[in-house]
Amino acid sequence: MLSLKRPDRECEDVNCPFHGTLSVRGKVMDGIVVSDGMQKSVVVSIEYTRYFPKYERYARMNSRITAHNPPCIDARNGDNVKIAECRPLSKTKNFVVVEKEA
C-alpha cells in the first residue's frame, strides 16, 4: 500500500482504497481536476514534457484521465489531486483519486 494520509471522512464505497476493497498498484500521478460533473468520477489533467529529437526541443503536453472519486475524498474542480492506478472500474476508468493536496 502507498504511504498516504487517510481521509478524515468515512464512506461506504466498495471502490474506495481506504474504506472499501479496491487495491491500488502501478502508476501514481499528480494532476488538476478539470471536470467534476459525473457521479463519483472526475477528469484529471496531467501535464508533462515530451522531447522531439528532430527539433531538439521539449514540448509541454497534457493528458486527460478519468478517475474514480470516492465520497470520502470528494475532489472538486480546480483541486490538486494524486491519482493511483487500479483495476478497470469501467470502460475508461483505471485510476482512483487517493489524495487531495492542499
PALO-34069 format. One record per residue: residue in one letter; x, y, z of N, C-alpha, C in turn. Coordinates in steps of 0.02 Angstrom, whole numbers, padded with zeros to 5 digits, always signed. Example, Ala and Ser with C-alpha at 12.3 -4.5 7.8 and 13.67 -1.06 7.14 Angstrom:
# PALO-34069
A+00660-00284+00390+00615-00225+00390+00660-00165+00390S+00642-00112+00354+00684-00053+00357+00645+00002+00394
END
This chain:
# PALO-34069
M+00042-00060+00000+00000+00000+00000+00044+00062+00000L+00019+00114-00029+00055+00177-00032+00054+00212+00035S+00104+00253+00047+00106+00291+00110+00068+00357+00100L+00003+00355+00110-00040+00414+00101-00078+00426+00165K-00097+00489+00176-00137+00504+00235-00210+00484+00221R-00241+00453+00271-00310+00431+00265-00356+00491+00268P-00411+00491+00230-00458+00547+00233-00494+00549+00300D-00515+00609+00320-00549+00618+00384-00619+00587+00384R-00653+00591+00328-00722+00566+00323-00722+00491+00309E-00775+00458+00330-00787+00387+00315-00834+00382+00256C-00831+00326+00220-00878+00315+00165-00895+00241+00160E-00948+00226+00123-00971+00158+00115-00957+00132+00044D-00914+00166+00007-00900+00148-00063-00855+00086-00065V-00876+00034-00103-00835-00026-00108-00773-00014-00152N-00775+00038-00194-00719+00055-00237-00675+00110-00207C-00673+00114-00141-00630+00161-00106-00568+00123-00083P-00507+00149-00097-00447+00113-00074-00437+00114+00001F-00471+00158+00037-00463+00163+00110-00518+00127+00148H-00580+00132+00125-00637+00103+00163-00670+00045+00126G-00648+00030+00066-00677-00024+00026-00626-00078+00014T-00635-00115-00042-00592-00172-00057-00548-00160-00117L-00546-00099-00143-00507-00084-00203-00432-00079-00186S-00391-00118-00222-00319-00113-00212-00288-00071-00268V-00237-00032-00250-00203+00010-00299-00134-00018-00311R-00111-00012-00375-00045-00034-00393-00026+00002-00457G+00038+00006-00471+00060+00037-00533+00076+00111-00524K+00056+00151-00574+00074+00221-00576+00037+00263-00524V+00071+00315-00499+00041+00366-00456+00059+00433-00488M+00009+00475-00502+00021+00538-00537-00014+00595-00502D+00013+00655-00512-00017+00716-00486-00050+00753-00544G-00107+00785-00529-00141+00823-00581-00192+00871-00551I-00229+00904-00596-00280+00952-00576-00347+00928-00602V-00399+00931-00561-00466+00912-00582-00493+00966-00628V-00513+00945-00689-00540+00993-00737-00614+00984-00749S-00643+00927-00726-00714+00916-00733-00738+00871-00677D-00794+00891-00645-00822+00850-00591-00897+00841-00599G-00921+00843-00660-00993+00839-00673-01023+00770-00668M-00981+00718-00668-01007+00649-00664-01017+00628-00592Q-01055+00575-00582-01065+00548-00516-01006+00502-00499K-00971+00516-00444-00915+00476-00420-00857+00472-00469S-00852+00519-00516-00796+00520-00564-00773+00591-00575V-00709+00599-00590-00681+00663-00608-00634+00654-00667V-00622+00708-00704-00572+00708-00757-00512+00747-00731V-00453+00715-00732-00392+00745-00706-00345+00759-00764S-00319+00821-00767-00271+00840-00818-00200+00832-00792I-00160+00793-00828-00091+00780-00809-00046+00816-00859E-00002+00860-00835+00044+00896-00880+00112+00862-00878Y+00144+00857-00937+00210+00827-00942+00246+00858-01001T+00312+00845-01006+00351+00869-01063+00373+00810-01105R+00375+00820-01171+00396+00768-01217+00452+00796-01261Y+00504+00756-01271+00561+00778-01311+00552+00756-01384F+00564+00803-01431+00562+00789-01502+00633+00793-01529P+00664+00735-01544+00734+00736-01565+00746+00775-01630K+00699+00774-01675+00708+00808-01739+00720+00883-01729Y+00684+00913-01682+00690+00985-01669+00734+01001-01609E+00758+00949-01574+00798+00957-01514+00765+01004-01464R+00700+00995-01454+00660+01037-01409+00614+00993-01368Y+00592+01023-01313+00540+00992-01272+00474+01029-01284A+00419+00991-01281+00354+01022-01288+00312+01003-01227R+00273+01052-01204+00228+01037-01148+00164+01006-01176M+00142+00951-01145+00083+00916-01166+00041+00901-01104N-00022+00880-01117-00064+00859-01061-00108+00801-01082S-00127+00761-01033-00173+00705-01042-00231+00714-00995R-00290+00695-01018-00350+00697-00976-00367+00625-00957I-00366+00611-00892-00377+00543-00867-00441+00543-00824T-00485+00496-00838-00546+00488-00798-00529+00446-00737A-00548+00469-00678-00531+00435-00616-00593+00430-00571H-00595+00377-00531-00649+00369-00482-00638+00416-00423N-00691+00448-00401-00687+00498-00347-00728+00472-00287P-00696+00441-00238-00733+00415-00180-00767+00472-00140P-00824+00459-00109-00859+00511-00071-00818+00538-00012C-00772+00499+00016-00732+00523+00073-00681+00575+00051I-00660+00575-00012-00612+00625-00036-00648+00683-00069D-00697+00670-00112-00740+00720-00141-00702+00778-00172A-00661+00763-00224-00622+00814-00259-00668+00855-00304R-00655+00919-00309-00694+00965-00349-00650+01000-00401N-00682+01038-00446-00647+01074-00499-00591+01117-00471G-00531+01113-00501-00475+01154-00480-00433+01125-00425D-00452+01069-00395-00413+01038-00341-00352+01003-00369N-00296+01009-00334-00237+00968-00349-00246+00901-00316V-00242+00847-00355-00254+00780-00328-00198+00734-00348K-00194+00678-00312-00149+00624-00328-00192+00564-00347I-00179+00534-00405-00218+00477-00427-00173+00416-00433A-00201+00357-00419-00163+00295-00422-00198+00246-00467E-00159+00204-00500-00187+00154-00546-00219+00098-00507C-00273+00071-00534-00309+00015-00502-00336-00030-00558R-00375-00078-00539-00406-00122-00589-00456-00081-00629P-00476-00103-00689-00526-00066-00727-00593-00063-00690L-00619-00002-00680-00683+00007-00647-00739+00016-00697S-00723+00038-00757-00771+00044-00812-00731+00045-00877K-00764+00064-00931-00730+00065-00996-00671+00112-00997T-00677+00170-00963-00624+00220-00966-00590+00233-00899K-00614+00206-00844-00586+00220-00778-00539+00165-00755N-00474+00182-00751-00423+00137-00724-00384+00169-00667F-00407+00227-00644-00373+00263-00591-00423+00283-00537V-00397+00296-00477-00439+00317-00421-00403+00375-00386V-00442+00424-00363-00413+00480-00326-00396+00455-00256V-00333+00464-00236-00312+00439-00170-00295+00494-00121E-00285+00556-00146-00268+00610-00101-00284+00677-00133K-00312+00722-00092-00324+00790-00114-00272+00833-00080E-00229+00865-00121-00174+00904-00094-00195+00975-00081A-00167+01006-00030-00187+01073-00010-00164+01126-00059
END
